[in-house]
């Protein structure tokens, strides 16, 4: 019954939204209007209601194709051209996307190799002796996520592959594992000066030192810092709420998935019983080193560029693909020398690894296509106009920018695209203040706060969005049903977001990082303690609930 009302409510919302779209502009002028946000709204809404991510994404793509065709007056042929040629085919052929797909497949192959060699089993046995509690397993996952800060894609898949056997052993749900992975991916990368994200941000503002600007935004990036604090609090207190509590309570009884446990193929059993911990640690270290070197190579480190400039100029997608392929060759040679795997077994891991990554490849391809169509409809320009119209309220501007960045990133699934759109707007609003930077050398605090709000909102939306690359990667790394991951982490992310809004309102009045961050952290802990006190323990398996409905 609840699901039925959800569907009715969603249909009514879409109807009202479409009416508002018609009021603002006809479909023939959909570009840069409210119509531009309709495709992601359809995809995200259907995904959360139906729990079917593939069909929901495709429905959003078709809605975007229809709007583009009507706007351009190109008919059915234009719709198919937008969806297939400009969407699916163009995104699969894009060299950056291909780099990510290559990295995905190679990582899948490496994971299969480690499982076949017995490295994952050996590491699990070692961890069982040293990690005694669920809190220890959660914090170990958190710490590994923090340590792998160079790139969010790499973070998600590596942490998931390494920690999955350990969290499974301590009956931590796959949804909780996916949340911890996701919470230590983009939120860590956006406060790490040496990362692909730092490189992306540093190039968005002209006339100032990009790395210096990025470093100064870190203390004001409330969403990233509060999210990390929340993960530690939840791990230490063994406290959960919302849909996550159902998943965790079921996991304590042995059901790690709660729903649809067969979305991803199960990890292969080790073919070699003499595998050692080094058979997991060495491949992971090789992968990290090679991927970092690959990124630095694309940034020109070996052509004379400095270490910092190499990261600032790197091509993360190409670098990850290059590094992962190099790592795969080294790892195969290592296993052959160790004689834990034969050459034939290593080659059998190639199709097996590809098969493990098929769900992620499908979701990513559809998500990229939806982003392309949303970009064609100029959703960014529409949101930009809204922000500029509100820029007169400079005291509330940090909070406004955070909310707008959250909404835009959630709808489009891209945090990089979001701060790429909004940060230039901020610099335009504060152009008089920035004009003095060249002479004084100091960036005004008001500019830093607003740029931090853009970054924080973009990461928050990226963290929540079902069509975000990082969210998809976190589901893949944890081998968790994607919709389960989104629905369980959404209440957590929104809790932090609510505190962030209050924090940025305070920042508009008090431009002091110690006051803003201290008050926000205290408010975050207070909110969690209130929720913990008011929570009601209800643990019902979603599978049982679905059976009762049937």
BELRAWO-V252306 format. One record per residue. N is the residue number from 1. RES is the residue in one letter. SS is DSSP state (H for helix, E for strand, L for the rest). OMEGA is omega as a letter, one per 30 degrees, with the letter a starting at -180 (NA if undefined). Layout:
N_RES_SS_OMEGA + N_RES_SS_OMEGA
This chain:
1_X_L_l + 2_X_H_l + 3_X_H_l + 4_X_H_l + 5_X_H_l + 6_X_H_l + 7_X_H_l + 8_X_H_l + 9_X_H_l + 10_X_H_l + 11_X_H_l + 12_X_H_l + 13_X_H_l + 14_X_H_l + 15_X_H_l + 16_X_H_a + 17_X_H_l + 18_X_H_l + 19_X_H_l + 20_X_H_l + 21_X_H_l + 22_X_H_l + 23_X_H_a + 24_X_H_a + 25_X_L_l + 26_X_L_a + 27_X_H_a + 28_X_H_l + 29_X_H_a + 30_X_L_a + 31_X_L_l + 32_X_L_a + 33_X_L_l + 34_X_H_l + 35_X_H_a + 36_X_H_a + 37_X_H_a + 38_X_H_a + 39_X_H_l + 40_X_H_l + 41_X_H_l + 42_X_H_a + 43_X_H_a + 44_X_H_l + 45_X_H_l + 46_X_H_a + 47_X_H_a + 48_X_H_a + 49_X_H_a + 50_X_H_a + 51_X_L_l + 52_X_L_a + 53_X_H_a + 54_X_H_a + 55_X_H_a + 56_X_H_l + 57_X_H_a + 58_X_H_l + 59_X_H_l + 60_X_H_l + 61_X_H_l + 62_X_H_l + 63_X_H_l + 64_X_H_l + 65_X_H_l + 66_X_H_a + 67_X_H_l + 68_X_H_a + 69_X_H_l + 70_X_H_a + 71_X_H_a + 72_X_H_a + 73_X_L_a + 74_X_L_l + 75_X_H_a + 76_X_H_a + 77_X_H_l + 78_X_H_l + 79_X_H_l + 80_X_H_l + 81_X_H_l + 82_X_H_a + 83_X_H_a + 84_X_H_a + 85_X_H_a + 86_X_H_a + 87_X_H_a + 88_X_H_a + 89_X_H_a + 90_X_H_a + 91_X_H_l + 92_X_H_a + 93_X_H_a + 94_X_L_a + 95_X_H_l + 96_X_H_l + 97_X_H_l + 98_X_H_l + 99_X_H_l + 100_X_H_l + 101_X_H_l + 102_X_H_l + 103_X_H_l + 104_X_H_a + 105_X_H_a + 106_X_H_l + 107_X_H_l + 108_X_H_l + 109_X_H_l + 110_X_H_l + 111_X_H_l + 112_X_H_l + 113_X_H_a + 114_X_H_l + 115_X_H_l + 116_X_H_a + 117_X_H_a + 118_X_L_a + 119_X_H_l + 120_X_H_l + 121_X_H_a + 122_X_H_l + 123_X_H_l + 124_X_H_l + 125_X_H_l + 126_X_H_a + 127_X_H_a + 128_X_H_l + 129_X_H_a + 130_X_H_l + 131_X_L_a + 132_X_L_a + 133_X_L_l + 134_X_H_l + 135_X_H_l + 136_X_H_l + 137_X_H_l + 138_X_H_a + 139_X_H_l + 140_X_H_l + 141_X_H_l + 142_X_H_a + 143_X_H_l + 144_X_H_l + 145_X_H_l + 146_X_H_a + 147_X_H_a + 148_X_L_a + 149_X_L_a + 150_X_L_a + 151_X_L_a + 152_X_H_l + 153_X_H_a + 154_X_H_l + 155_X_H_a + 156_X_H_a + 157_X_H_a + 158_X_H_a + 159_X_H_l + 160_X_H_a + 161_X_H_a + 162_X_H_a + 163_X_H_a + 164_X_H_l + 165_X_H_a + 166_X_H_l + 167_X_H_l + 168_X_H_a + 169_X_H_a + 170_X_L_l + 171_X_L_l + 172_X_L_a + 173_X_L_l + 174_X_H_l + 175_X_H_l + 176_X_H_l + 177_X_H_l + 178_X_H_l + 179_X_H_a + 180_X_H_l + 181_X_H_a + 182_X_H_a + 183_X_H_l + 184_X_L_l + 185_X_L_a + 186_X_H_l + 187_X_H_l + 188_X_H_a + 189_X_H_a + 190_X_L_l + 191_X_L_l + 192_X_L_a + 193_X_L_l + 194_X_L_a + 195_X_L_l + 196_X_H_l + 197_X_H_l + 198_X_H_l + 199_X_H_a + 200_X_H_a + 201_X_H_a + 202_X_H_a + 203_X_L_a + 204_X_L_a + 205_X_L_l + 206_X_L_l + 207_X_L_l + 208_X_L_l + 209_X_L_a + 210_X_H_a + 211_X_H_l + 212_X_H_l + 213_X_H_a + 214_X_H_a + 215_X_H_a + 216_X_H_l + 217_X_H_a + 218_X_H_a + 219_X_H_a + 220_X_H_l + 221_X_L_a + 222_X_H_a + 223_X_H_a + 224_X_H_a + 225_X_H_a + 226_X_H_l + 227_X_H_l + 228_X_H_l + 229_X_H_a + 230_X_H_l + 231_X_H_l + 232_X_H_a + 233_X_H_a + 234_X_H_l + 235_X_H_a + 236_X_H_a + 237_X_H_a + 238_X_L_a + 239_X_L_l + 240_X_L_l + 241_X_L_a + 242_X_L_a + 243_X_H_l + 244_X_H_a + 245_X_H_l + 246_X_H_l + 247_X_H_a + 248_X_H_l + 249_X_H_l + 250_X_H_l + 251_X_H_l + 252_X_H_l + 253_X_L_l + 254_X_L_l + 255_X_L_a + 256_X_L_a + 257_X_L_a + 258_X_L_l + 259_X_L_l + 260_X_L_a + 261_X_L_a + 262_X_L_a + 263_X_L_l + 264_X_L_l + 265_X_L_a + 266_X_L_a + 267_X_L_a + 268_X_L_l + 269_X_L_a + 270_X_L_l + 271_X_L_l + 272_X_L_a + 273_X_L_a + 274_X_L_l + 275_X_L_a + 276_X_L_l + 277_X_L_a + 278_X_H_l + 279_X_H_l + 280_X_H_a + 281_X_H_a + 282_X_H_l + 283_X_H_a + 284_X_H_l + 285_X_H_l + 286_X_H_a + 287_X_H_l + 288_X_H_a + 289_X_H_a + 290_X_H_l + 291_X_H_l + 292_X_H_l + 293_X_H_l + 294_X_H_l + 295_X_H_l + 296_X_H_l + 297_X_H_l + 298_X_H_l + 299_X_L_l + 300_X_L_a + 301_X_H_a + 302_X_H_l + 303_X_H_l + 304_X_L_l + 305_X_L_l + 306_X_L_a + 307_X_H_a + 308_X_H_a + 309_X_H_l + 310_X_H_l + 311_X_H_a + 312_X_H_a + 313_X_L_a + 314_X_L_l + 315_X_L_a + 316_X_H_a + 317_X_H_l + 318_X_H_a + 319_X_H_l + 320_X_H_l + 321_X_H_a + 322_X_H_a + 323_X_H_a + 324_X_H_l + 325_X_H_l + 326_X_H_l + 327_X_H_a + 328_X_H_l + 329_X_H_l + 330_X_H_a + 331_X_H_l + 332_X_H_l + 333_X_H_l + 334_X_H_a + 335_X_H_l + 336_X_H_l + 337_X_H_l + 338_X_H_l + 339_X_L_l + 340_X_L_l + 341_X_L_l + 342_X_L_l + 343_X_H_l + 344_X_H_l + 345_X_H_l + 346_X_H_a + 347_X_H_l + 348_X_H_a + 349_X_H_a + 350_X_H_l + 351_X_H_l + 352_X_H_l + 353_X_H_l + 354_X_H_a + 355_X_H_l + 356_X_H_a + 357_X_L_a + 358_X_H_l + 359_X_H_a + 360_X_H_a + 361_X_H_l + 362_X_H_a + 363_X_H_l + 364_X_H_a + 365_X_H_l + 366_X_H_a + 367_X_H_l + 368_X_H_l + 369_X_H_l + 370_X_H_l + 371_X_H_l + 372_X_H_a + 373_X_H_l + 374_X_H_l + 375_X_H_l + 376_X_H_l + 377_X_L_l + 378_X_L_l + 379_X_H_l + 380_X_H_l + 381_X_H_l + 382_X_H_a + 383_X_H_l + 384_X_H_l + 385_X_H_l + 386_X_H_a + 387_X_H_a + 388_X_H_l + 389_X_H_a + 390_X_L_a + 391_X_L_a + 392_X_L_l + 393_X_L_a + 394_X_L_a + 395_X_L_l + 396_X_L_a + 397_X_H_l + 398_X_H_l + 399_X_H_l + 400_X_H_l + 401_X_H_l + 402_X_H_a + 403_X_H_a + 404_X_H_l + 405_X_H_l + 406_X_H_a + 407_X_H_a + 408_X_H_l + 409_X_H_l + 410_X_H_a + 411_X_H_a + 412_X_H_l + 413_X_L_a + 414_X_L_l + 415_X_H_l + 416_X_H_l + 417_X_H_a + 418_X_H_a + 419_X_H_l + 420_X_H_l + 421_X_H_a + 422_X_H_a + 423_X_H_l + 424_X_H_l + 425_X_H_l + 426_X_H_a + 427_X_H_l + 428_X_H_l + 429_X_H_a + 430_X_L_a + 431_X_H_l + 432_X_H_l + 433_X_H_a + 434_X_H_a + 435_X_H_a + 436_X_L_a + 437_X_H_a + 438_X_H_a + 439_X_H_a + 440_X_H_a + 441_X_L_a + 442_X_L_l + 443_X_L_a + 444_X_L_a + 445_X_H_a + 446_X_H_l + 447_X_H_l + 448_X_H_a + 449_X_H_a + 450_X_H_l + 451_X_H_l + 452_X_H_l + 453_X_H_l + 454_X_H_a + 455_X_H_a + 456_X_H_l + 457_X_H_l + 458_X_H_l + 459_X_H_l + 460_X_H_l + 461_X_H_l + 462_X_H_a + 463_X_H_a + 464_X_H_a + 465_X_L_l + 466_X_L_a + 467_X_L_l + 468_X_L_l + 469_X_H_a + 470_X_H_l + 471_X_H_l + 472_X_H_l + 473_X_H_l + 474_X_H_l + 475_X_H_a + 476_X_H_a + 477_X_H_l + 478_X_H_a + 479_X_L_a + 480_X_L_l + 481_X_L_a + 482_X_H_a + 483_X_H_l + 484_X_H_l + 485_X_H_a + 486_X_H_a + 487_X_H_a + 488_X_H_a + 489_X_H_a + 490_X_H_l + 491_X_H_l + 492_X_H_a + 493_X_H_a + 494_X_H_l + 495_X_H_l + 496_X_H_a + 497_X_H_l + 498_X_H_l + 499_X_H_l + 500_X_H_l + 501_X_H_l + 502_X_H_l + 503_X_H_a + 504_X_H_l + 505_X_H_l + 506_X_H_a + 507_X_H_l + 508_X_H_l + 509_X_H_a + 510_X_L_a + 511_X_L_a + 512_X_L_a + 513_X_H_a + 514_X_H_l + 515_X_H_a + 516_X_H_a + 517_X_H_l + 518_X_H_l + 519_X_H_a + 520_X_H_l + 521_X_H_l + 522_X_H_l + 523_X_H_l + 524_X_H_l + 525_X_H_l + 526_X_H_l + 527_X_H_a + 528_X_H_l + 529_X_H_l + 530_X_H_l + 531_X_H_l + 532_X_H_a + 533_X_H_a + 534_X_H_a + 535_X_L_l + 536_X_L_a + 537_X_L_l + 538_X_L_a + 539_X_L_l + 540_X_L_l + 541_X_L_l + 542_X_H_l + 543_X_H_l + 544_X_H_l + 545_X_H_l + 546_X_H_l + 547_X_H_l + 548_X_H_l + 549_X_H_l + 550_X_L_NA
